[in-house]
């Protein structure tokens, strides 16, 4: 889940802007190869002046562009297909 939240930096930036935070730069590395995605997300959120909380994660998820998520995280596309296909 933390990897998926890293996929759309614009979503993080929108949440940060709404909470008085600041913008962060996207992660260019392949997201699904990050060894500790939770630590990476916590660091990125800290840079954005956001706390790693369930509420912040929910807000980022709600703002995430699913097309970007599918493109950056193959596992999400596979998950989505299993959920949507009967």
PDB file of N, CA, C and O in Angstrom, chain B, residues numbered from 101:
ATOM      1  N   UNK B 101       0.818  -1.194   0.000  1.00  0.00           N
ATOM      2  CA  UNK B 101       0.000   0.000   0.000  1.00  0.00           C
ATOM      3  C   UNK B 101       0.860   1.256   0.000  1.00  0.00           C
ATOM      4  O   UNK B 101       0.566   2.207  -0.723  1.00  0.00           O
ATOM      5  N   UNK B 102       1.918   1.268   0.803  1.00  0.00           N
ATOM      6  CA  UNK B 102       2.787   2.439   0.855  1.00  0.00           C
ATOM      7  C   UNK B 102       3.410   2.715  -0.514  1.00  0.00           C
ATOM      8  O   UNK B 102       3.559   3.871  -0.910  1.00  0.00           O
ATOM      9  N   UNK B 103       3.770   1.659  -1.230  1.00  0.00           N
ATOM     10  CA  UNK B 103       4.319   1.825  -2.572  1.00  0.00           C
ATOM     11  C   UNK B 103       3.299   2.512  -3.465  1.00  0.00           C
ATOM     12  O   UNK B 103       3.651   3.415  -4.224  1.00  0.00           O
ATOM     13  N   UNK B 104       2.057   2.103  -3.386  1.00  0.00           N
ATOM     14  CA  UNK B 104       1.017   2.704  -4.217  1.00  0.00           C
ATOM     15  C   UNK B 104       0.837   4.184  -3.893  1.00  0.00           C
ATOM     16  O   UNK B 104       0.584   4.989  -4.790  1.00  0.00           O
ATOM     17  N   UNK B 105       0.965   4.544  -2.626  1.00  0.00           N
ATOM     18  CA  UNK B 105       0.809   5.948  -2.236  1.00  0.00           C
ATOM     19  C   UNK B 105       1.951   6.813  -2.760  1.00  0.00           C
ATOM     20  O   UNK B 105       1.800   8.030  -2.866  1.00  0.00           O
ATOM     21  N   UNK B 106       3.069   6.218  -3.083  1.00  0.00           N
ATOM     22  CA  UNK B 106       4.209   6.948  -3.638  1.00  0.00           C
ATOM     23  C   UNK B 106       4.064   7.236  -5.133  1.00  0.00           C
ATOM     24  O   UNK B 106       4.797   8.062  -5.677  1.00  0.00           O
ATOM     25  N   UNK B 107       3.136   6.571  -5.791  1.00  0.00           N
ATOM     26  CA  UNK B 107       3.054   6.618  -7.247  1.00  0.00           C
ATOM     27  C   UNK B 107       2.720   7.994  -7.812  1.00  0.00           C
ATOM     28  O   UNK B 107       3.278   8.388  -8.836  1.00  0.00           O
ATOM     29  N   UNK B 108       1.834   8.722  -7.173  1.00  0.00           N
ATOM     30  CA  UNK B 108       1.363  10.003  -7.720  1.00  0.00           C
ATOM     31  C   UNK B 108       1.781  11.141  -6.786  1.00  0.00           C
ATOM     32  O   UNK B 108       1.069  11.484  -5.842  1.00  0.00           O
ATOM     33  N   UNK B 109       2.942  11.712  -7.071  1.00  0.00           N
ATOM     34  CA  UNK B 109       3.454  12.793  -6.227  1.00  0.00           C
ATOM     35  C   UNK B 109       2.534  14.003  -6.263  1.00  0.00           C
ATOM     36  O   UNK B 109       2.452  14.743  -5.282  1.00  0.00           O
ATOM     37  N   UNK B 110       1.841  14.218  -7.376  1.00  0.00           N
ATOM     38  CA  UNK B 110       0.896  15.338  -7.444  1.00  0.00           C
ATOM     39  C   UNK B 110      -0.197  15.185  -6.390  1.00  0.00           C
ATOM     40  O   UNK B 110      -0.657  16.177  -5.826  1.00  0.00           O
ATOM     41  N   UNK B 111      -0.613  13.956  -6.124  1.00  0.00           N
ATOM     42  CA  UNK B 111      -1.623  13.721  -5.084  1.00  0.00           C
ATOM     43  C   UNK B 111      -1.057  14.104  -3.720  1.00  0.00           C
ATOM     44  O   UNK B 111      -1.740  14.741  -2.918  1.00  0.00           O
ATOM     45  N   UNK B 112       0.175  13.720  -3.460  1.00  0.00           N
ATOM     46  CA  UNK B 112       0.817  14.104  -2.199  1.00  0.00           C
ATOM     47  C   UNK B 112       0.906  15.617  -2.105  1.00  0.00           C
ATOM     48  O   UNK B 112       0.633  16.198  -1.054  1.00  0.00           O
ATOM     49  N   UNK B 113       1.291  16.256  -3.211  1.00  0.00           N
ATOM     50  CA  UNK B 113       1.430  17.714  -3.204  1.00  0.00           C
ATOM     51  C   UNK B 113       0.101  18.428  -3.002  1.00  0.00           C
ATOM     52  O   UNK B 113       0.057  19.474  -2.354  1.00  0.00           O
ATOM     53  N   UNK B 114      -0.973  17.887  -3.541  1.00  0.00           N
ATOM     54  CA  UNK B 114      -2.292  18.490  -3.318  1.00  0.00           C
ATOM     55  C   UNK B 114      -2.693  18.391  -1.840  1.00  0.00           C
ATOM     56  O   UNK B 114      -3.211  19.346  -1.262  1.00  0.00           O
ATOM     57  N   UNK B 115      -2.449  17.237  -1.251  1.00  0.00           N
ATOM     58  CA  UNK B 115      -2.762  17.071   0.175  1.00  0.00           C
ATOM     59  C   UNK B 115      -1.881  18.004   1.004  1.00  0.00           C
ATOM     60  O   UNK B 115      -2.362  18.646   1.938  1.00  0.00           O
ATOM     61  N   UNK B 116      -0.612  18.079   0.670  1.00  0.00           N
ATOM     62  CA  UNK B 116       0.297  18.969   1.400  1.00  0.00           C
ATOM     63  C   UNK B 116      -0.164  20.420   1.287  1.00  0.00           C
ATOM     64  O   UNK B 116      -0.168  21.144   2.282  1.00  0.00           O
ATOM     65  N   UNK B 117      -0.548  20.850   0.094  1.00  0.00           N
ATOM     66  CA  UNK B 117      -0.998  22.231  -0.105  1.00  0.00           C
ATOM     67  C   UNK B 117      -2.246  22.529   0.718  1.00  0.00           C
ATOM     68  O   UNK B 117      -2.393  23.622   1.263  1.00  0.00           O
ATOM     69  N   UNK B 118      -3.137  21.558   0.804  1.00  0.00           N
ATOM     70  CA  UNK B 118      -4.375  21.765   1.558  1.00  0.00           C
ATOM     71  C   UNK B 118      -4.138  21.818   3.065  1.00  0.00           C
ATOM     72  O   UNK B 118      -4.999  22.268   3.819  1.00  0.00           O
ATOM     73  N   UNK B 119      -2.961  21.353   3.499  1.00  0.00           N
ATOM     74  CA  UNK B 119      -2.656  21.313   4.927  1.00  0.00           C
ATOM     75  C   UNK B 119      -1.478  22.232   5.283  1.00  0.00           C
ATOM     76  O   UNK B 119      -0.875  22.103   6.348  1.00  0.00           O
ATOM     77  N   UNK B 120      -1.167  23.153   4.379  1.00  0.00           N
ATOM     78  CA  UNK B 120      -0.093  24.103   4.671  1.00  0.00           C
ATOM     79  C   UNK B 120       1.300  23.528   4.536  1.00  0.00           C
ATOM     80  O   UNK B 120       2.258  24.097   5.059  1.00  0.00           O
ATOM     81  N   UNK B 121       1.427  22.405   3.838  1.00  0.00           N
ATOM     82  CA  UNK B 121       2.735  21.782   3.635  1.00  0.00           C
ATOM     83  C   UNK B 121       3.427  22.354   2.420  1.00  0.00           C
ATOM     84  O   UNK B 121       3.098  23.447   1.959  1.00  0.00           O
ATOM     85  N   UNK B 122       4.380  21.612   1.908  1.00  0.00           N
ATOM     86  CA  UNK B 122       5.099  22.073   0.728  1.00  0.00           C
ATOM     87  C   UNK B 122       5.229  20.944  -0.279  1.00  0.00           C
ATOM     88  O   UNK B 122       5.043  19.772   0.047  1.00  0.00           O
ATOM     89  N   UNK B 123       5.549  21.319  -1.503  1.00  0.00           N
ATOM     90  CA  UNK B 123       5.663  20.353  -2.597  1.00  0.00           C
ATOM     91  C   UNK B 123       6.941  19.532  -2.481  1.00  0.00           C
ATOM     92  O   UNK B 123       7.958  19.993  -1.963  1.00  0.00           O
ATOM     93  N   UNK B 124       6.858  18.315  -2.973  1.00  0.00           N
ATOM     94  CA  UNK B 124       8.016  17.427  -3.027  1.00  0.00           C
ATOM     95  C   UNK B 124       8.217  16.966  -4.459  1.00  0.00           C
ATOM     96  O   UNK B 124       7.309  17.037  -5.287  1.00  0.00           O
ATOM     97  N   UNK B 125       9.413  16.497  -4.732  1.00  0.00           N
ATOM     98  CA  UNK B 125       9.756  16.001  -6.060  1.00  0.00           C
ATOM     99  C   UNK B 125       9.359  14.530  -6.194  1.00  0.00           C
ATOM    100  O   UNK B 125       9.399  13.783  -5.217  1.00  0.00           O
ATOM    101  N   UNK B 126       8.979  14.117  -7.398  1.00  0.00           N
ATOM    102  CA  UNK B 126       8.612  12.705  -7.596  1.00  0.00           C
ATOM    103  C   UNK B 126       9.810  11.771  -7.409  1.00  0.00           C
ATOM    104  O   UNK B 126      10.963  12.165  -7.588  1.00  0.00           O
ATOM    105  N   UNK B 127       9.513  10.559  -7.056  1.00  0.00           N
ATOM    106  CA  UNK B 127      10.528   9.509  -6.972  1.00  0.00           C
ATOM    107  C   UNK B 127      10.659   8.917  -8.361  1.00  0.00           C
ATOM    108  O   UNK B 127       9.682   8.436  -8.934  1.00  0.00           O
ATOM    109  N   UNK B 128      11.836   8.951  -8.887  1.00  0.00           N
ATOM    110  CA  UNK B 128      12.074   8.469 -10.258  1.00  0.00           C
ATOM    111  C   UNK B 128      12.384   6.976 -10.313  1.00  0.00           C
ATOM    112  O   UNK B 128      12.202   6.340 -11.351  1.00  0.00           O
ATOM    113  N   UNK B 129      12.851   6.418  -9.200  1.00  0.00           N
ATOM    114  CA  UNK B 129      13.209   5.001  -9.175  1.00  0.00           C
ATOM    115  C   UNK B 129      11.970   4.138  -9.386  1.00  0.00           C
ATOM    116  O   UNK B 129      10.855   4.563  -9.083  1.00  0.00           O
ATOM    117  N   UNK B 130      12.164   2.925  -9.905  1.00  0.00           N
ATOM    118  CA  UNK B 130      11.023   2.004  -9.989  1.00  0.00           C
ATOM    119  C   UNK B 130      10.463   1.761  -8.591  1.00  0.00           C
ATOM    120  O   UNK B 130      11.167   1.267  -7.709  1.00  0.00           O
ATOM    121  N   UNK B 131       9.218   2.104  -8.399  1.00  0.00           N
ATOM    122  CA  UNK B 131       8.628   2.076  -7.057  1.00  0.00           C
ATOM    123  C   UNK B 131       8.587   0.688  -6.443  1.00  0.00           C
ATOM    124  O   UNK B 131       8.815   0.525  -5.245  1.00  0.00           O
ATOM    125  N   UNK B 132       8.297  -0.306  -7.260  1.00  0.00           N
ATOM    126  CA  UNK B 132       8.145  -1.651  -6.711  1.00  0.00           C
ATOM    127  C   UNK B 132       9.480  -2.327  -6.396  1.00  0.00           C
ATOM    128  O   UNK B 132       9.512  -3.474  -5.952  1.00  0.00           O
ATOM    129  N   UNK B 133      10.575  -1.612  -6.627  1.00  0.00           N
ATOM    130  CA  UNK B 133      11.897  -2.126  -6.253  1.00  0.00           C
ATOM    131  C   UNK B 133      12.420  -1.472  -4.977  1.00  0.00           C
ATOM    132  O   UNK B 133      13.506  -1.814  -4.508  1.00  0.00           O
ATOM    133  N   UNK B 134      11.662  -0.540  -4.415  1.00  0.00           N
ATOM    134  CA  UNK B 134      12.066   0.104  -3.163  1.00  0.00           C
ATOM    135  C   UNK B 134      11.988  -0.929  -2.041  1.00  0.00           C
ATOM    136  O   UNK B 134      10.957  -1.574  -1.848  1.00  0.00           O
ATOM    137  N   UNK B 135      13.084  -1.075  -1.309  1.00  0.00           N
ATOM    138  CA  UNK B 135      13.164  -2.093  -0.262  1.00  0.00           C
ATOM    139  C   UNK B 135      12.280  -1.806   0.941  1.00  0.00           C
ATOM    140  O   UNK B 135      11.722  -2.730   1.533  1.00  0.00           O
ATOM    141  N   UNK B 136      12.146  -0.545   1.307  1.00  0.00           N
ATOM    142  CA  UNK B 136      11.344  -0.178   2.479  1.00  0.00           C
ATOM    143  C   UNK B 136      10.413   0.979   2.096  1.00  0.00           C
ATOM    144  O   UNK B 136      10.688   2.134   2.424  1.00  0.00           O
ATOM    145  N   UNK B 137       9.313   0.667   1.403  1.00  0.00           N
ATOM    146  CA  UNK B 137       8.431   1.735   0.926  1.00  0.00           C
ATOM    147  C   UNK B 137       7.808   2.563   2.049  1.00  0.00           C
ATOM    148  O   UNK B 137       7.542   3.749   1.859  1.00  0.00           O
ATOM    149  N   UNK B 138       7.572   1.958   3.211  1.00  0.00           N
ATOM    150  CA  UNK B 138       6.999   2.717   4.321  1.00  0.00           C
ATOM    151  C   UNK B 138       7.965   3.816   4.759  1.00  0.00           C
ATOM    152  O   UNK B 138       7.556   4.962   4.951  1.00  0.00           O
ATOM    153  N   UNK B 139       9.234   3.474   4.917  1.00  0.00           N
ATOM    154  CA  UNK B 139      10.236   4.465   5.315  1.00  0.00           C
ATOM    155  C   UNK B 139      10.375   5.544   4.247  1.00  0.00           C
ATOM    156  O   UNK B 139      10.526   6.723   4.568  1.00  0.00           O
ATOM    157  N   UNK B 140      10.325   5.145   2.985  1.00  0.00           N
ATOM    158  CA  UNK B 140      10.415   6.111   1.887  1.00  0.00           C
ATOM    159  C   UNK B 140       9.231   7.058   1.909  1.00  0.00           C
ATOM    160  O   UNK B 140       9.395   8.266   1.735  1.00  0.00           O
ATOM    161  N   UNK B 141       8.038   6.520   2.123  1.00  0.00           N
ATOM    162  CA  UNK B 141       6.844   7.354   2.200  1.00  0.00           C
ATOM    163  C   UNK B 141       6.912   8.282   3.411  1.00  0.00           C
ATOM    164  O   UNK B 141       6.578   9.462   3.305  1.00  0.00           O
ATOM    165  N   UNK B 142       7.333   7.769   4.539  1.00  0.00           N
ATOM    166  CA  UNK B 142       7.449   8.611   5.732  1.00  0.00           C
ATOM    167  C   UNK B 142       8.420   9.765   5.499  1.00  0.00           C
ATOM    168  O   UNK B 142       8.152  10.892   5.915  1.00  0.00           O
ATOM    169  N   UNK B 143       9.536   9.497   4.844  1.00  0.00           N
ATOM    170  CA  UNK B 143      10.510  10.545   4.534  1.00  0.00           C
ATOM    171  C   UNK B 143       9.921  11.578   3.596  1.00  0.00           C
ATOM    172  O   UNK B 143      10.077  12.780   3.811  1.00  0.00           O
ATOM    173  N   UNK B 144       9.239  11.113   2.551  1.00  0.00           N
ATOM    174  CA  UNK B 144       8.633  12.026   1.587  1.00  0.00           C
ATOM    175  C   UNK B 144       7.561  12.889   2.252  1.00  0.00           C
ATOM    176  O   UNK B 144       7.486  14.094   2.009  1.00  0.00           O
ATOM    177  N   UNK B 145       6.738  12.269   3.087  1.00  0.00           N
ATOM    178  CA  UNK B 145       5.706  13.032   3.787  1.00  0.00           C
ATOM    179  C   UNK B 145       6.329  14.049   4.744  1.00  0.00           C
ATOM    180  O   UNK B 145       5.826  15.163   4.884  1.00  0.00           O
ATOM    181  N   UNK B 146       7.398  13.673   5.385  1.00  0.00           N
ATOM    182  CA  UNK B 146       8.093  14.600   6.274  1.00  0.00           C
ATOM    183  C   UNK B 146       8.608  15.809   5.490  1.00  0.00           C
ATOM    184  O   UNK B 146       8.504  16.945   5.952  1.00  0.00           O
ATOM    185  N   UNK B 147       9.160  15.557   4.308  1.00  0.00           N
ATOM    186  CA  UNK B 147       9.617  16.649   3.442  1.00  0.00           C
ATOM    187  C   UNK B 147       8.457  17.559   3.049  1.00  0.00           C
ATOM    188  O   UNK B 147       8.632  18.767   2.889  1.00  0.00           O
ATOM    189  N   UNK B 148       7.268  16.966   2.894  1.00  0.00           N
ATOM    190  CA  UNK B 148       6.066  17.732   2.527  1.00  0.00           C
ATOM    191  C   UNK B 148       5.416  18.376   3.752  1.00  0.00           C
ATOM    192  O   UNK B 148       4.405  19.070   3.642  1.00  0.00           O
ATOM    193  N   UNK B 149       6.016  18.133   4.918  1.00  0.00           N
ATOM    194  CA  UNK B 149       5.487  18.618   6.207  1.00  0.00           C
ATOM    195  C   UNK B 149       4.128  17.997   6.529  1.00  0.00           C
ATOM    196  O   UNK B 149       3.215  18.660   7.021  1.00  0.00           O
ATOM    197  N   UNK B 150       4.033  16.709   6.234  1.00  0.00           N
ATOM    198  CA  UNK B 150       2.843  15.926   6.560  1.00  0.00           C
ATOM    199  C   UNK B 150       3.251  14.810   7.511  1.00  0.00           C
ATOM    200  O   UNK B 150       4.373  14.309   7.446  1.00  0.00           O
ATOM    201  N   UNK B 151       2.352  14.429   8.378  1.00  0.00           N
ATOM    202  CA  UNK B 151       2.577  13.273   9.244  1.00  0.00           C
ATOM    203  C   UNK B 151       2.045  12.022   8.562  1.00  0.00           C
ATOM    204  O   UNK B 151       1.055  12.070   7.833  1.00  0.00           O
ATOM    205  N   UNK B 152       2.713  10.909   8.809  1.00  0.00           N
ATOM    206  CA  UNK B 152       2.268   9.622   8.291  1.00  0.00           C
ATOM    207  C   UNK B 152       1.161   9.125   9.214  1.00  0.00           C
ATOM    208  O   UNK B 152       1.425   8.497  10.240  1.00  0.00           O
ATOM    209  N   UNK B 153      -0.083   9.415   8.834  1.00  0.00           N
ATOM    210  CA  UNK B 153      -1.242   8.995   9.619  1.00  0.00           C
ATOM    211  C   UNK B 153      -2.241   8.320   8.690  1.00  0.00           C
ATOM    212  O   UNK B 153      -2.179   8.514   7.476  1.00  0.00           O
ATOM    213  N   UNK B 154      -3.159   7.529   9.239  1.00  0.00           N
ATOM    214  CA  UNK B 154      -4.194   6.936   8.391  1.00  0.00           C
ATOM    215  C   UNK B 154      -4.981   7.999   7.617  1.00  0.00           C
ATOM    216  O   UNK B 154      -5.320   7.795   6.451  1.00  0.00           O
ATOM    217  N   UNK B 155      -5.270   9.124   8.262  1.00  0.00           N
ATOM    218  CA  UNK B 155      -6.035  10.177   7.591  1.00  0.00           C
ATOM    219  C   UNK B 155      -5.276  10.737   6.390  1.00  0.00           C
ATOM    220  O   UNK B 155      -5.850  10.898   5.313  1.00  0.00           O
ATOM    221  N   UNK B 156      -4.000  11.032   6.569  1.00  0.00           N
ATOM    222  CA  UNK B 156      -3.195  11.563   5.463  1.00  0.00           C
ATOM    223  C   UNK B 156      -3.105  10.528   4.345  1.00  0.00           C
ATOM    224  O   UNK B 156      -3.218  10.880   3.170  1.00  0.00           O
ATOM    225  N   UNK B 157      -2.907   9.272   4.687  1.00  0.00           N
ATOM    226  CA  UNK B 157      -2.850   8.215   3.667  1.00  0.00           C
ATOM    227  C   UNK B 157      -4.170   8.102   2.917  1.00  0.00           C
ATOM    228  O   UNK B 157      -4.173   7.916   1.700  1.00  0.00           O
ATOM    229  N   UNK B 158      -5.290   8.212   3.622  1.00  0.00           N
ATOM    230  CA  UNK B 158      -6.609   8.175   2.960  1.00  0.00           C
ATOM    231  C   UNK B 158      -6.761   9.345   1.995  1.00  0.00           C
ATOM    232  O   UNK B 158      -7.256   9.171   0.881  1.00  0.00           O
ATOM    233  N   UNK B 159      -6.341  10.523   2.410  1.00  0.00           N
ATOM    234  CA  UNK B 159      -6.449  11.704   1.554  1.00  0.00           C
ATOM    235  C   UNK B 159      -5.592  11.556   0.301  1.00  0.00           C
ATOM    236  O   UNK B 159      -6.030  11.907  -0.794  1.00  0.00           O
ATOM    237  N   UNK B 160      -4.392  11.046   0.453  1.00  0.00           N
ATOM    238  CA  UNK B 160      -3.527  10.824  -0.709  1.00  0.00           C
ATOM    239  C   UNK B 160      -4.154   9.797  -1.638  1.00  0.00           C
ATOM    240  O   UNK B 160      -4.177   9.991  -2.853  1.00  0.00           O
ATOM    241  N   UNK B 161      -4.662   8.708  -1.079  1.00  0.00           N
ATOM    242  CA  UNK B 161      -5.299   7.679  -1.902  1.00  0.00           C
ATOM    243  C   UNK B 161      -6.480   8.252  -2.674  1.00  0.00           C
ATOM    244  O   UNK B 161      -6.672   7.932  -3.847  1.00  0.00           O
ATOM    245  N   UNK B 162      -7.268   9.098  -2.021  1.00  0.00           N
ATOM    246  CA  UNK B 162      -8.435   9.697  -2.689  1.00  0.00           C
ATOM    247  C   UNK B 162      -8.021  10.629  -3.820  1.00  0.00           C
ATOM    248  O   UNK B 162      -8.761  10.784  -4.792  1.00  0.00           O
ATOM    249  N   UNK B 163      -6.863  11.246  -3.709  1.00  0.00           N
ATOM    250  CA  UNK B 163      -6.375  12.185  -4.718  1.00  0.00           C
ATOM    251  C   UNK B 163      -5.590  11.507  -5.844  1.00  0.00           C
ATOM    252  O   UNK B 163      -5.350  12.114  -6.889  1.00  0.00           O
ATOM    253  N   UNK B 164      -5.195  10.260  -5.632  1.00  0.00           N
ATOM    254  CA  UNK B 164      -4.323   9.573  -6.588  1.00  0.00           C
ATOM    255  C   UNK B 164      -5.012   9.318  -7.913  1.00  0.00           C
ATOM    256  O   UNK B 164      -6.149   8.849  -7.959  1.00  0.00           O
ATOM    257  N   UNK B 165      -4.311   9.631  -8.986  1.00  0.00           N
ATOM    258  CA  UNK B 165      -4.780   9.359 -10.347  1.00  0.00           C
ATOM    259  C   UNK B 165      -4.523   7.877 -10.623  1.00  0.00           C
ATOM    260  O   UNK B 165      -3.375   7.434 -10.657  1.00  0.00           O
ATOM    261  N   UNK B 166      -5.594   7.121 -10.820  1.00  0.00           N
ATOM    262  CA  UNK B 166      -5.454   5.673 -10.995  1.00  0.00           C
ATOM    263  C   UNK B 166      -4.673   5.313 -12.254  1.00  0.00           C
ATOM    264  O   UNK B 166      -4.019   4.271 -12.288  1.00  0.00           O
ATOM    265  N   UNK B 167      -4.725   6.139 -13.276  1.00  0.00           N
ATOM    266  CA  UNK B 167      -3.946   5.867 -14.489  1.00  0.00           C
ATOM    267  C   UNK B 167      -2.448   5.937 -14.184  1.00  0.00           C
ATOM    268  O   UNK B 167      -1.672   5.122 -14.682  1.00  0.00           O
ATOM    269  N   UNK B 168      -2.053   6.895 -13.378  1.00  0.00           N
ATOM    270  CA  UNK B 168      -0.649   7.007 -12.977  1.00  0.00           C
ATOM    271  C   UNK B 168      -0.277   5.815 -12.108  1.00  0.00           C
ATOM    272  O   UNK B 168       0.789   5.225 -12.282  1.00  0.00           O
ATOM    273  N   UNK B 169      -1.147   5.461 -11.180  1.00  0.00           N
ATOM    274  CA  UNK B 169      -0.880   4.324 -10.299  1.00  0.00           C
ATOM    275  C   UNK B 169      -0.715   3.035 -11.094  1.00  0.00           C
ATOM    276  O   UNK B 169       0.203   2.258 -10.833  1.00  0.00           O
ATOM    277  N   UNK B 170      -1.588   2.806 -12.053  1.00  0.00           N
ATOM    278  CA  UNK B 170      -1.490   1.597 -12.893  1.00  0.00           C
ATOM    279  C   UNK B 170      -0.170   1.573 -13.655  1.00  0.00           C
ATOM    280  O   UNK B 170       0.472   0.530 -13.779  1.00  0.00           O
ATOM    281  N   UNK B 171       0.223   2.733 -14.160  1.00  0.00           N
ATOM    282  CA  UNK B 171       1.445   2.820 -14.966  1.00  0.00           C
ATOM    283  C   UNK B 171       2.693   2.586 -14.122  1.00  0.00           C
ATOM    284  O   UNK B 171       3.632   1.933 -14.577  1.00  0.00           O
ATOM    285  N   UNK B 172       2.713   3.103 -12.916  1.00  0.00           N
ATOM    286  CA  UNK B 172       3.915   3.042 -12.082  1.00  0.00           C
ATOM    287  C   UNK B 172       3.995   1.786 -11.226  1.00  0.00           C
ATOM    288  O   UNK B 172       5.081   1.404 -10.792  1.00  0.00           O
ATOM    289  N   UNK B 173       2.855   1.138 -10.975  1.00  0.00           N
ATOM    290  CA  UNK B 173       2.830  -0.038 -10.099  1.00  0.00           C
ATOM    291  C   UNK B 173       2.043  -1.172 -10.751  1.00  0.00           C
ATOM    292  O   UNK B 173       0.812  -1.196 -10.715  1.00  0.00           O
ATOM    293  N   UNK B 174       2.758  -2.086 -11.330  1.00  0.00           N
ATOM    294  CA  UNK B 174       2.109  -3.223 -11.992  1.00  0.00           C
ATOM    295  C   UNK B 174       1.223  -3.990 -11.012  1.00  0.00           C
ATOM    296  O   UNK B 174       0.159  -4.482 -11.387  1.00  0.00           O
ATOM    297  N   UNK B 175       1.656  -4.089  -9.773  1.00  0.00           N
ATOM    298  CA  UNK B 175       0.889  -4.843  -8.785  1.00  0.00           C
ATOM    299  C   UNK B 175      -0.504  -4.250  -8.565  1.00  0.00           C
ATOM    300  O   UNK B 175      -1.452  -4.981  -8.279  1.00  0.00           O
ATOM    301  N   UNK B 176      -0.629  -2.930  -8.698  1.00  0.00           N
ATOM    302  CA  UNK B 176      -1.947  -2.341  -8.546  1.00  0.00           C
ATOM    303  C   UNK B 176      -2.854  -2.772  -9.697  1.00  0.00           C
ATOM    304  O   UNK B 176      -4.015  -3.119  -9.478  1.00  0.00           O
ATOM    305  N   UNK B 177      -2.332  -2.751 -10.910  1.00  0.00           N
ATOM    306  CA  UNK B 177      -3.127  -3.196 -12.060  1.00  0.00           C
ATOM    307  C   UNK B 177      -3.593  -4.626 -11.900  1.00  0.00           C
ATOM    308  O   UNK B 177      -4.732  -4.954 -12.234  1.00  0.00           O
ATOM    309  N   UNK B 178      -2.714  -5.484 -11.388  1.00  0.00           N
ATOM    310  CA  UNK B 178      -3.079  -6.883 -11.160  1.00  0.00           C
ATOM    311  C   UNK B 178      -4.146  -6.988 -10.072  1.00  0.00           C
ATOM    312  O   UNK B 178      -5.102  -7.750 -10.211  1.00  0.00           O
ATOM    313  N   UNK B 179      -3.986  -6.234  -9.002  1.00  0.00           N
ATOM    314  CA  UNK B 179      -4.975  -6.201  -7.925  1.00  0.00           C
ATOM    315  C   UNK B 179      -6.320  -5.709  -8.447  1.00  0.00           C
ATOM    316  O   UNK B 179      -7.355  -6.324  -8.188  1.00  0.00           O
ATOM    317  N   UNK B 180      -6.302  -4.614  -9.172  1.00  0.00           N
ATOM    318  CA  UNK B 180      -7.525  -4.033  -9.703  1.00  0.00           C
ATOM    319  C   UNK B 180      -8.251  -5.023 -10.619  1.00  0.00           C
ATOM    320  O   UNK B 180      -9.474  -5.155 -10.562  1.00  0.00           O
ATOM    321  N   UNK B 181      -7.498  -5.700 -11.444  1.00  0.00           N
ATOM    322  CA  UNK B 181      -8.111  -6.671 -12.347  1.00  0.00           C
ATOM    323  C   UNK B 181      -8.799  -7.785 -11.578  1.00  0.00           C
ATOM    324  O   UNK B 181      -9.908  -8.187 -11.930  1.00  0.00           O
ATOM    325  N   UNK B 182      -8.157  -8.286 -10.534  1.00  0.00           N
ATOM    326  CA  UNK B 182      -8.759  -9.354  -9.728  1.00  0.00           C
ATOM    327  C   UNK B 182     -10.023  -8.879  -9.021  1.00  0.00           C
ATOM    328  O   UNK B 182     -10.975  -9.644  -8.861  1.00  0.00           O
ATOM    329  N   UNK B 183     -10.033  -7.628  -8.603  1.00  0.00           N
ATOM    330  CA  UNK B 183     -11.194  -7.085  -7.905  1.00  0.00           C
ATOM    331  C   UNK B 183     -12.358  -6.856  -8.864  1.00  0.00           C
ATOM    332  O   UNK B 183     -13.516  -7.100  -8.525  1.00  0.00           O
ATOM    333  N   UNK B 184     -12.034  -6.386 -10.063  1.00  0.00           N
ATOM    334  CA  UNK B 184     -13.085  -6.015 -11.017  1.00  0.00           C
ATOM    335  C   UNK B 184     -13.571  -7.169 -11.889  1.00  0.00           C
ATOM    336  O   UNK B 184     -14.722  -7.164 -12.324  1.00  0.00           O
ATOM    337  N   UNK B 185     -12.720  -8.156 -12.151  1.00  0.00           N
ATOM    338  CA  UNK B 185     -13.126  -9.272 -12.997  1.00  0.00           C
ATOM    339  C   UNK B 185     -13.869 -10.311 -12.163  1.00  0.00           C
ATOM    340  O   UNK B 185     -13.426 -10.679 -11.075  1.00  0.00           O
ATOM    341  N   UNK B 186     -15.003 -10.780 -12.684  1.00  0.00           N
ATOM    342  CA  UNK B 186     -15.751 -11.814 -11.944  1.00  0.00           C
ATOM    343  C   UNK B 186     -15.071 -13.160 -11.981  1.00  0.00           C
ATOM    344  O   UNK B 186     -15.577 -14.123 -11.407  1.00  0.00           O
TER     345      UNK B 186
END
